[in-house]
Amino acid sequence: MSRLGGTRGDDRRGSALLVTMLTAVLVSGLAGGLVIVLSTEQAVEANHRRGVTAFYAADGLLAGVTTELMEVADWRPVFSGSRLSSFGSGPLSVRLADGAAVDLPEMTLQLQRETDAAGGPGPGPLWRLFAWGWFADLLGDTSSGRLLYVAAWISDGGADQDPDQTTEATQRIVVRATAFGPFRARRSVEASLGRTANDAHVVTWDLVY
């Protein structure tokens, strides 16, 4: 009788141990899932933050280039490439903090190929690199480190414009500014400027997707 009673006690202890082990496994699984969810949310938040920072950097460069172009009396030297932005002293090929390469000559060719492929019959816009450098240098703030590299391209607007841009009344210029950051943070904004006989003005200002 005592032996049988002892066996029933062992069974109860074994059941409690099994329940405890299953509970520990369940809690561990929930904890692991929570860690994954939190890590994912942090990664998404970090990517969003980098994207927003890149957008404002591109927009800041576009604003600076637009202001500079509005002060130029004749855009023909800009179209020909004989006049570049005052912000253009940086290297044409750099590496970002994560090791990713930014090759501006290759990106100029890529932008031209994409534009030519999307265009219709007739001459399309010809893109030229106009401004480039570290965004910290543009701000004059070297204390924040060099995390973002920015560049701006200009074109004459394509077939719907005067191909030679010979008269001030027909001049139009398109500016695309792009900011490159680590971990594929990249944003582009584009503005179209027009010039009449009396003044220059902004026609459009958009985010490029």
C-alpha positions as semicolon CSV with decimal commas, in nm:
position;residue;x (nm);y (nm);z (nm)
1;M;0,000;0,000;0,000
2;S;0,282;0,241;0,086
3;R;0,451;0,151;-0,243
4;L;0,141;0,228;-0,443
5;G;0,094;0,561;-0,264
6;G;0,451;0,656;-0,339
7;T;0,396;0,586;-0,708
8;R;0,094;0,814;-0,723
9;G;0,302;1,093;-0,560
10;D;0,577;1,047;-0,818
11;D;0,317;1,077;-1,095
12;R;0,191;1,404;-0,955
13;R;0,542;1,541;-0,926
14;G;0,618;1,433;-1,282
15;S;0,304;1,603;-1,412
16;A;0,393;1,925;-1,231
17;L;0,745;1,912;-1,378
18;L;0,604;1,863;-1,727
19;V;0,366;2,156;-1,684
20;T;0,651;2,371;-1,555
21;M;0,870;2,281;-1,852
22;L;0,591;2,351;-2,101
23;T;0,521;2,685;-1,934
24;A;0,891;2,777;-1,949
25;V;0,905;2,688;-2,318
26;L;0,591;2,894;-2,385
27;V;0,724;3,193;-2,193
28;S;1,058;3,165;-2,372
29;G;0,881;3,157;-2,708
30;L;0,672;3,461;-2,620
31;A;0,981;3,646;-2,500
32;G;1,167;3,558;-2,820
33;G;0,874;3,674;-3,031
34;L;0,857;3,999;-2,836
35;V;1,228;4,058;-2,894
36;I;1,182;4,001;-3,269
37;V;0,884;4,238;-3,282
38;L;1,072;4,507;-3,092
39;S;1,381;4,464;-3,310
40;T;1,169;4,488;-3,625
41;E;0,995;4,802;-3,500
42;Q;1,329;4,959;-3,414
43;A;1,466;4,874;-3,760
44;V;1,158;5,018;-3,931
45;E;1,179;5,332;-3,718
46;A;1,550;5,369;-3,795
47;N;1,490;5,328;-4,169
48;H;1,210;5,583;-4,156
49;R;1,429;5,827;-3,966
50;R;1,714;5,786;-4,215
51;G;1,471;5,835;-4,503
52;V;1,328;6,153;-4,355
53;T;1,678;6,287;-4,292
54;A;1,778;6,211;-4,652
55;F;1,464;6,382;-4,781
56;Y;1,536;6,703;-4,592
57;A;1,898;6,694;-4,708
58;A;1,790;6,660;-5,072
59;D;1,530;6,932;-5,027
60;G;1,790;7,160;-4,867
61;L;2,028;7,112;-5,157
62;L;1,747;7,175;-5,406
63;A;1,656;7,498;-5,228
64;G;2,017;7,615;-5,237
65;V;2,066;7,527;-5,605
66;T;1,733;7,688;-5,697
67;T;1,830;8,009;-5,521
68;E;2,165;8,007;-5,697
69;L;2,007;7,954;-6,041
70;M;1,749;8,226;-5,986
71;E;2,037;8,471;-5,947
72;V;2,196;8,369;-6,279
73;A;2,094;8,611;-6,554
74;D;2,140;8,361;-6,839
75;W;2,113;7,982;-6,805
76;R;2,286;7,895;-7,132
77;P;2,630;7,853;-6,966
78;V;2,459;7,621;-6,714
79;F;2,312;7,406;-6,993
80;S;2,646;7,387;-7,174
81;G;2,826;7,276;-6,860
82;S;3,062;7,572;-6,857
83;R;2,910;7,700;-6,534
84;L;2,872;7,477;-6,228
85;S;2,736;7,540;-5,882
86;S;2,955;7,702;-5,622
87;F;2,888;7,387;-5,418
88;G;3,081;7,129;-5,617
89;S;3,419;7,072;-5,459
90;G;3,368;6,720;-5,328
91;P;3,488;6,396;-5,490
92;L;3,273;6,238;-5,759
93;S;3,302;5,894;-5,602
94;V;3,278;5,836;-5,226
95;R;3,199;5,564;-4,976
96;L;2,933;5,612;-4,710
97;A;2,956;5,509;-4,345
98;D;2,825;5,158;-4,421
99;G;3,076;5,107;-4,703
100;A;2,827;5,164;-4,987
101;A;2,971;5,342;-5,290
102;V;2,829;5,658;-5,447
103;D;2,956;5,697;-5,804
104;L;2,817;6,019;-5,946
105;P;2,939;5,974;-6,308
106;E;2,773;5,632;-6,322
107;M;2,455;5,770;-6,162
108;T;2,448;6,048;-6,421
109;L;2,458;5,787;-6,697
110;Q;2,190;5,584;-6,521
111;L;1,964;5,889;-6,486
112;Q;2,011;5,965;-6,855
113;R;1,931;5,606;-6,956
114;E;1,614;5,605;-6,744
115;T;1,501;5,937;-6,888
116;D;1,571;5,827;-7,245
117;A;1,382;5,500;-7,190
118;A;1,078;5,682;-7,050
119;G;1,074;5,952;-7,316
120;G;0,891;5,957;-7,644
121;P;1,011;6,046;-7,993
122;G;1,234;6,344;-8,036
123;P;1,522;6,471;-7,825
124;G;1,486;6,424;-7,453
125;P;1,639;6,620;-7,167
126;L;2,014;6,603;-7,129
127;W;2,122;6,571;-6,765
128;R;2,439;6,730;-6,632
129;L;2,586;6,709;-6,286
130;F;2,570;7,059;-6,136
131;A;2,634;7,041;-5,760
132;W;2,770;6,776;-5,526
133;G;2,942;6,719;-5,192
134;W;2,891;6,617;-4,832
135;F;2,578;6,770;-4,684
136;A;2,771;6,871;-4,372
137;D;2,997;7,083;-4,594
138;L;2,692;7,247;-4,749
139;L;2,576;7,342;-4,400
140;G;2,925;7,436;-4,289
141;D;2,883;7,198;-3,995
142;T;3,165;6,946;-3,976
143;S;3,086;6,854;-3,614
144;S;2,790;6,635;-3,716
145;G;3,005;6,404;-3,926
146;R;2,981;6,317;-4,293
147;L;2,688;6,079;-4,314
148;L;2,496;6,215;-4,615
149;Y;2,629;6,286;-4,962
150;V;2,419;6,504;-5,189
151;A;2,417;6,580;-5,561
152;A;2,207;6,786;-5,801
153;W;2,160;6,744;-6,174
154;I;2,013;6,991;-6,422
155;S;1,847;6,946;-6,761
156;D;1,689;7,174;-7,019
157;G;1,342;7,022;-6,999
158;G;1,350;6,813;-7,316
159;A;1,171;6,827;-7,648
160;D;0,896;7,065;-7,539
161;Q;1,153;7,338;-7,485
162;D;1,367;7,536;-7,725
163;P;1,653;7,286;-7,789
164;D;1,913;7,562;-7,805
165;Q;1,763;7,772;-7,522
166;T;1,844;8,071;-7,743
167;T;1,594;8,318;-7,604
168;E;1,532;8,412;-7,245
169;A;1,156;8,386;-7,302
170;T;1,180;8,009;-7,366
171;Q;1,432;7,916;-7,098
172;R;1,333;7,643;-6,857
173;I;1,553;7,434;-6,633
174;V;1,483;7,118;-6,435
175;V;1,682;7,043;-6,120
176;R;1,691;6,706;-5,946
177;A;1,859;6,680;-5,605
178;T;1,938;6,348;-5,439
179;A;2,071;6,264;-5,094
180;F;2,253;5,936;-5,029
181;G;2,281;5,794;-4,680
182;P;2,398;5,468;-4,520
183;F;2,179;5,158;-4,527
184;R;2,026;5,255;-4,865
185;A;1,874;5,578;-4,740
186;R;1,813;5,769;-5,062
187;R;1,564;6,044;-5,146
188;S;1,524;6,270;-5,450
189;V;1,330;6,590;-5,510
190;E;1,287;6,777;-5,835
191;A;1,200;7,134;-5,928
192;S;1,125;7,300;-6,259
193;L;1,220;7,665;-6,304
194;G;1,105;7,900;-6,577
195;R;1,240;8,230;-6,698
196;T;1,046;8,506;-6,868
197;A;1,168;8,837;-6,998
198;N;1,104;8,987;-6,655
199;D;1,192;8,726;-6,394
200;A;1,265;8,364;-6,304
201;H;1,018;8,158;-6,105
202;V;0,954;7,807;-5,971
203;V;0,705;7,612;-6,183
204;T;0,693;7,280;-5,995
205;W;0,851;7,123;-5,685
206;D;0,796;6,750;-5,626
207;L;0,925;6,442;-5,451
208;V;1,066;6,187;-5,697
209;Y;0,953;5,828;-5,628
